[in-house]
Amino acid sequence: MSKIGFIGGSGIYEALPLEDVREESIDTPYGEPSAPVTIGEFGDTGREVAFLPRHGSSHGRSPTNLPYRANIYALKSVGVTHIFASNAVGSLREELSPGTLVIPDQIFDRTRNRELTFFGEGIVVHQPFTEPYSPELVDHLATAAEDATDATVVKGGTYVCIEGPQYSTRAESEFFRSQGWDLVGMTAIPEAKLAREAEMAYATIAGVTDYDVWKKDNEVTLEEVLENAEKNQAAIKATVEAAIESLPTDHECAAHTSLEGTINTPTAAIPGDTRDRVELLVGEYL
């Protein structure tokens, strides 16, 4: 049975109809997650949903030093097969105004200082990442957003992920636009890469909060971002609820077998400590 995880901002799980809620503090080989994983039954569907606040319960973690590997590993360890995420993003397009919901299908990585993989230290994995978001979940989230909200919904687009925590310079913002990219944010990478390595289907709903700084006389401020992010929460909440409710319990994605044929290291050559560390992720292939 498919099990859904949701990665989002602090407090979003309180707005979802979760019952019989429990918290699980999970110790991973990659350190502690941003917060304990909150697990509960979604409404009257009888299915469990696992929630993890990306930045911690009090938004105390910067995009650069988030424990991305621990977060994804923790969700994997509680049986999550599908991840819905939410992001607050800047717009690089006039037509993508604040309040627009975008379900991106591509990512461009501009980060510099992040651990991008679970592997290494004696195991080499070369995994395709042509479609960084699971196409099946992109379709599903877009349909849910269109059915559940009155917001403008755009399916598809490229999310350029910057290091942060500072916003872009004007020169950077103008460059991003010149490349034809659509959104700018700070948390898509390595989250999407790690979800793929963990064979979990992953897609995000991006709520536009600002026009970044390419737009003449526009200066991004935290106040603007937070104010518009709050306005977007109702539409994001409605989308996530609809997506959870309508996802078939036997839903399958190509991501669920994405490690097949990608391990380049013979099993006998993998050090014991490394094998123990990645057993949850690749054990069935070794």
N, C-alpha and C positions, 0 to 999 in steps of 0.2 A: 504494500500500500504506500502511495506517495505521502510524504510528510513535509509540511511547509515550514520554512524558516523565514522570518522577516527581520531585516537589518534596517534600522531607521533611527530617527532622532529620539532623544529621551522623552518618555511619556506617551509615545504613540500607542503602546500596547494597552494603556489604560482606556483608550477610546475604542478598542476592539472588544467585541463581546466574548471575552474569554472567561471561562468558568473553571472551578477547581484548580486554581492557579497554584503553581509551586515554583520555587527557584532552585536551580542546580548550580552549585559552584564547581567548576570543572578545571582541573589541573591538566595542562597539556604539555607535550614535549617542547612546545614553543612559548612557554610562559603562560601567564594568566590572561584570559580574555578581558575585554573592556569592562565587563560586568558579569554577574551571574546570568545564566540563561533562564528566562522566564518561560514556563511551559503551561499551557492551559487548553481546555477544549473550546473550540470555536462554535459559539451559539449552540444550535440543536443539531449540528452536523455530526457530532460525535468524533470529529477528527481533531488531533492535537496540532497546535501551532506553537513554534518556538520563537521567542522574540529576543533580540540582542541589540541594545543601544550602542551604536557604532562608537560614539565618543564618550561612553560611560554614563552612569546615571546622573551625573552633574555636569556633563559636557566638559570634562576636565582634560581631555586628550586631544592633541593637535593632529591634523591629518598626516603629518610627516612621521610621527612616532606612535601611531595607532598599532595595536597588536593584531594586525590583519591575519597573520597565520594562526594565532591562537583563537581568534574569533571564528574563522572558517572551520578549523579543526574541532572546536567545541560543538558547533552545529552538526558537523559530520558525526561526532561521537554520540549524539542523542538521536541519530537516525534520520536527520533531515535529508531529503532528496531534491527539493526544489526551494530556491531562495528568491523571494521578492525583496528588493531593496528600494530605498527612497534616497534621493539626493536633492539638495538645494543647489541650483546652478545659475550661472550668468548666461545671458543670451548673446550670441554673436550675429544675430539676424534681426532686422527691423520687425519682421512679421512674427517673431517669437517674443511677444511682449510678456512682462511680468504677469503671472497667473496662468500662463500656458503650461499644460502638462505634456512632456515629451517622453516617448518611449524610445530611447536611442538604440541603434543596432550596430554602431561602430565606436571604437575608442582610438584615440591617438595618445600615446604615452610620452609625457614631458617630465616625468618625475626623475629624481636623481639619487635619492638616499634611502631606498626601501628594499626590503627583502622580498623578492619577486616569486620565490618558489619554495615549496616544501622540501625539495630534493637537493642533491649535492652530498658532499662528504662520503663519496663512495658509491653513489647511485646517480646515473645520468638519465634524464627523461626528456625526450624531444617530442613535444605534443603540439599538434596543429592548433592554431588560435585564429583562424581566418574569420570566423564569426564569433566575436568575443562575448556577445550576449546570445543566449540560447534562442534561436529563431522561433521555436515553438512557444516559448514564454513571452517573447516580444509580441507575437500575435495575440496571445491570451491576455496580456496586460492591456494592450491597446483596445481590444474589444471590451474588456471590463471597464476601462476608463470612459469609453464612449457611451456605454450603457448606463453607467452609474452616476455620472456627473454632468453638469451643465458647462463645465470648463471646455476651453478649446484644447483639443487633443491632437497631437501630431505624432504619427508613427514613423520611426526611422530618424536618423540623424547621427552626426559624429560628435562625441563627447571628448574634448581634449582635456586630459588630466594633468594639472600642474602640481608642482611640489607644495606650494604654500609654505607657511600659513598666510603670507602676504598675498594680496590680490595682484593681478597682472599690472605690468606697466602699460602705458598707452601703445608703445611700439609693439609689445608682445600681443596685445589685444588686436591691433590692426593686422599683424602678421597672421594670427589665427583666422581672422576673417578672410584674408587673402587666399588662404588654403582651402576655403570652402567649408570649414568646420562650423558647427552649429551651436555648441554649448561648451562652457568652460566650468570645470569643477576641480575638486581636490581628492576625491576618495574612490574613484572607479578602479584605480590601479593601486595595489595589486589584488584588490578584492575579487574582480572578475577572473583574473588568472588563477588565483588560488581555488576558487569555486570549481573551475574547470579541472584543475589537478585533483580535486577531491571528487570528481565525477558527479557534481551537483549542478542541475540546471539553474541558471542565474539570469535574471533580468531586472531592470530598475525602472522606476517611475521618477522622472526628474521634474521638479517643480521650479519654473523660472522665477527668480526673485529680483533680477536687475538686468540692465543692458551692458554689464561690464563697463570698460572705460573707452571703448572705441567710439561710442556715440558722443557727438559734440556736446560739451558742457556737462557731461555725465561723470560723476565720481562715485564709485561704489563705497558705501559705508556699511558698517555692521548693523547700524540701526535700520537701514533700508532692507538689508538682507533678512534680518530677524522679523521685521514687520511683515514682509511679503511671504516669508516662509510660514508664518503663523496663518496668514490668509489662505495659503495653499493646503493647509493640513486637512481641512474638511474634504476637499476633493481627493487628496491622497488616501485618506482614511476610507472613503467610499469606494475608491478603486481597489484598494487592498482587500477590503471585505468582499467585494464582488468577485475578485479574482480567486480568493480562497474558496468561497462558496461554490464556484462553478468549475474548479479544477477537478477533473475526474480522479477518483482514488487510484486508478491504475494508469495514470498518465505517464508516458515515457518520452524521453528526449534523447537525442543523439549524445548529449553530454554524459549520460549515464554509463556509457561504455567508451568514453573518450581516452582512456589510458591503454586500451588494447593496442598492442603492437608498438608502443612508444618507449618502452624501457630498453635502453641501449647497453645496460650492464648485465652480464651474466649473473644469475642468482648466486652462484657459488663465490663470486668475487665481491659481493656486497658485505661490508663489515657488519658484524653482529649488532653493534650498537645502532648503526644506521638502519638496519632492517627492523629492529624493534621500534625505532622512532616512526617509520613509515608503514608499519604493518597495517594499521587501520585503513590507509589509503591504497596500498598496492598489494596487500597480502595475497589476494586471490590470483594475482598474476605471477607470483614468485614460486 
